[in-house]
Amino acid sequence: MLKYRIEENKLLKIIEDAPKEILSIAKEEGNSGQKSYDELKSDQWKHRKLSQSWVKYLSFSLEKYHRGKNDKIYAFPGNPKLAKKHGIKRKEFLFDISVGLYKSFKSKKFESSKKVLPIYYQSKPIWQIESEFAEDTREIAIDFSKLLAGNADYAMMVSPEGKEKRDYYMDEMKKMLESNVSLGRKILYFLILPHPRDWVNKKREWSLHNWDNNDWKKVKKGEWIIKEK
């Protein structure tokens, strides 16, 4: 059994709640001159903002869940208050989302200083996630190959639904898994979402799948709609 496991029903709840939370994150005032969702004029930029907010939501949610069991677990991107407290300035670590157990040390030069914050490093990866909404098999394959090369207990690829066949990109990635790739004990998920242009006030569908030895197995599907008045 995995030491830092998540019950699948908890993961499903996080996904199911996403449409209720993404827009509020997108509407928050941006940092460093970034505009909020309401300030953006271009649909393309609004779609990008929604995609970024989805990544934040998923990362923050996984961090919150796992920190409920161990407060040495952090996520990138993670809770801004936690990051500021510990002097963690990175917003991304190798993957779009990286959740893991962190340890720290102080360099010899500052061992006795109370002002200098320790240096944090990931000692145990728990989640590695790539979220790619470009409708481009090559881009999705590049991100998927990162997950195969990673060594977290859990990995997840998030992609848009195919234009003609809903699970088109997932089926394409299956070709990599059929070429004798060793996953070890890794639990590999594939989450299919509609493209962000179809998130607001349009009823669509999400579906979560996991790799079961030689094929994708559907875990659950549900409704995806962000309601904006």
Secondary structure as GFF3:
##gff-version 3
##sequence-region A 1 229
A	DSSP	alpha_helix	8	26	.	.	.	ID=ss1
A	DSSP	three_ten_helix	37	39	.	.	.	ID=ss2
A	DSSP	alpha_helix	43	67	.	.	.	ID=ss3
A	DSSP	beta_strand	73	76	.	.	.	ID=ss4
A	DSSP	alpha_helix	80	86	.	.	.	ID=ss5
A	DSSP	beta_strand	97	105	.	.	.	ID=ss6
A	DSSP	three_ten_helix	108	110	.	.	.	ID=ss7
A	DSSP	beta_strand	119	131	.	.	.	ID=ss8
A	DSSP	alpha_helix	137	149	.	.	.	ID=ss9
A	DSSP	beta_strand	154	160	.	.	.	ID=ss10
A	DSSP	alpha_helix	168	177	.	.	.	ID=ss11
A	DSSP	beta_strand	187	193	.	.	.	ID=ss12
A	DSSP	three_ten_helix	196	198	.	.	.	ID=ss13
A	DSSP	beta_strand	204	211	.	.	.	ID=ss14
A	DSSP	beta_strand	216	224	.	.	.	ID=ss15
###
